[in-house]
Amino acid sequence: MSVATKVALQISCKLGGVAWAVSIPMKRTMIVGMDTYHDKRQSVSVQGIVFSLNETFTQYYSYSPIVKGGKAELHNRLEVGFNLALQKFREKNGDLPTRIILYRDGVGDSMLEEVKNSELLQLKQSLSKIYGERMSSLGFKAIVVKKLVSSRMFRKQGSQLRNPAPGTVLDDVITMPNFVDFFLVSQYVNQGTVTPTHYNMIEDVNDANIKPDQVQQLTYKLTHLYFNWPGTIRVPAPCHYAHRLAYLVGQNLMEEPSPQICDRLFFL
């Protein structure tokens, strides 16, 4: 019965159903998850991108371009993807989002400046073509997600050290001095030591209404929304959806999915 229930749940989600939701009081906000799959055999990369379409961040539009050229081709494909996703968002909600929060996975510390000065700059130029004069009022945040972390966090309980509780945030002392970053423990671990996930906000434009504490709360809530697991995961759900999408297209499909299914979680 347990297995049948999980299979039925996955079928429902792949057909557009919503298994559960978390209360997140943000209106007209689009959450974007982005990850990359590199196929060294074919010398190509697959950029997996998912865009939230509703206020509960449970329905997504996916885009997964296969890039064989350099950064110029990637920039052109990203512009197309954001155009399609924003059109879908406007069809569903009646207007474009006033805030976009991007979670970017697969970026090491040595590539932070390159991503900020190249990829994000081109992305904002693409958004300015879509928004026009309204670009000045668009809130935009870009957060780099890093899972390979050597730091460990402990909670002192009497004379013993324990794993911190899920939802624990550390945003001082061991963080980077030149960035707004934090460590988050989102999952419960009862064996061994828990590994926190590092989040680094490398871009924050026109969005003073959302404070760092609220970004931390949003990030933790998003770890509850991965429909393949009835609990929390290490990264926000859009990030993991983007990873699943890029891996499926690069490893199995070898071609871009049909646009007819891109508004469903077919890659779950």
N, C-alpha and C positions, 0 to 999 in steps of 0.2 A: 504493500500500500504506500509506503514511503517513497519507493522508486517511481511508482505510477503517478503520485502527486507531483513529484519534481518534473517528470516528463510533461505532464499536462500543463504545469506552470510555465515551462520553457516554451511549449507550443503557443500558449496564450500570449506570452511576451513577444514572440517572433511575429505574431499576427497583429501586433499593435496594442495588446492589452497592457495594463499597468498592475503589477503585482502588489505594490504598496507605495506609500509616499511619506515624506517627512514635511512638517510645517516649516517653510522657509519664506519669511515675509519680504520678498523682493519682487517688485512689479517691473514689467517690461525689461527683463534682464535675460541675456543670452549667455549660457555657459558653453565654452568651447573646450573640447579635449583634443590634444594632438600628440601623436606618437609616430615613429618611423620604423619601418622594417627594411633592412638592407639585405639584398640577395647578392652575395659575392660571386655566385656561379654565373648569373646573368648580367652582372654589373649594373643592376637597376635598384632603385629605392621605391618603396611604397609609402606614401604619406597618408596615414589614417587620421581622419578628422571627423569629429561628431559635434553637432550643434544642437543645443536644447531648443525646443519649440514651444514649451508650455511653462506655466508659472511654478509648477511643482518639479520641474527638471526631470521628468520621467519619460518624455517622448523626444526622440532625436532624429535629425536628418544627418545622414552620413555621406562622406565624400572621400574617395580613396584613389587619388591619381597615381599612376605608375610613371615615375620620372626616370628617363634614360639620359637626359642632358644635364646641364649644370644648373646654377642658381637662377638663371634667367627663365628657363622653362618652369622650374618650381614656382617662381613668383607668378608667372602667368596662370598656372593651374590653380594656385591658391586664390587668386583674384576671381576666377570662374567659380570655385567652390563657395566662397563667401557670398558671391552674387546670388547663387542658387539658394543657399541656406537663408539669406535675408529675405528673399522673395517668399519662401515657404513660411517664414516667421510672420511676414506681413499678411499673408493670406489667412493664417490661423488667428492672429491677434489684432488685425486691423491697422497696425502701424509697425514701423521699425523699432528695434530695441533702443532704449536710451542708455543702456549700459552693457558692455561686453567684457566678460572675465575669461581669460584664456589660461588654461592649465597646459603647460608644455612639458612633455616627458622626453627622456632620452637626450638630455643635454648635460655635459660635464662642466665642472667649474671653469676649465680652461676655455670653454666656448661661450661663456655668458656674454662677454662684450661683443662677440661676433653676432650672436643671436639678437642682441639689443640694437646694435648699430646697423645690421643688415636686414635680417629677416623681419623684425618688428617694424623697422622704418618703412620697408616696402609694403608691409601689410597695412600700415596706417595710411599710406599713399593710396592703396586700393580702396580702403574704406572711405577716404575723402572723395573719391569719384562717385561712390554710391550715395553718400550723405549730402554732399555739396556744402551749402552754407550751414547745415545742421551739424556738421562735423565738430564745430566748436563746443557743442553742448553734449557730445557723446562721451560718456565715461568709459575709460578703457584701462583694464588691468591685465598684466601678463605675469604669470607665476610659473617658475620653473620647478618641476617636481623631481626630486632625486631620491631613489630608493637605496642605492649603494652607499650606505652611511656606516662609518666606523665608530661613531659616537654611541654610547649607551647611557640610558637613564635609569635611575633606581629610586625607590621610595623607601625611606627608613621607617621600619616598624619595630619599635623596641630596640633590641640589639641586632636585629636582622635586616638585611636588604631585600626588598621585594620589587617585582615589576610594577611600574606605575599603572594606575587604572586607565582604561580607555578614555580618550578625550583629554589626556594630559598634554599641556603645551609648555614648551620652553622657548622663550624669545629673548633671552638675555645671557650674558657672560660668554657662552660658547658660540654665539651667532657671529655672522660676518659684520665687521664694523661699517662697511660702505654700502650695505644693502639692508632692506627691510625683510628679514627672514625669520623663520621659526621652525622648530622641530615639533612634530605631532605624533603621539602614540594613539592610533585609532582602533587597534585590535587587541583582543584579550589573548594572552599567551600563558599557558599553565606549565609549560616545559621549557627550560632554558631561559635566556634573557631576550626580552622583546627588542626589536630593532625599530627605532623611530624613522619617520620619513621627513626629509628636509624640504621645506618650501621656501623659495626665494622670489620675492616680488621685484622684478627687474623693470617694471613699467607701471606707472600710476598717473593717469592723465584725466583731468576734469572730473574726478570722482572723490571729492573730499567728504561727501556724505557717508561713505563707507569707511569706517575706521579699521585699523589692523586687527583689533579684537573681533570685529564682525567678520572679517575675512577668515580668521581662524575658526570661528563658529560655523561659517558656511562650509569651509573645507571639511570639517569633521562631519557635518550633516550629510555631505555628498558621499562620504564613504559608506553610508547606509543604503545607497540606492543602486547597488549592483544586484540585478535580479537572479543571478546564478547562485547567490549565497545569502541565506537568511540571517545575516549579521553584518559586521563591518569588515572592510578590506583595507589594505595598506594605503591605497591611493584613492582619490575621488573617483566616483563611478565613471564620469565622462573620460577620464584618463585611461581607465582600464578598458572601456568600450573601444576607444581609439586603438589601443594595443591589440585587442582581439580582431578588430577590423583589418588593421595593417597586416597582421600575421596571416589571417585567412586569405586575403587577396594575394599576398606575396608568396605564401607557401603552397596554397592549394588551387586557387582559382586561376592565377597567372593572367588575369584580365580584369578590367574594371567592371564592377557589378552593374546590373541593369538599373536605370534611374527609377523604374517602377517600384522597386523595393527599398529605395534609399531612405524612405521615411519610416522604416521599421527596423527592429533590432534583429535582422536576419543572421547576424554574425555571432549572436549570443551563444 
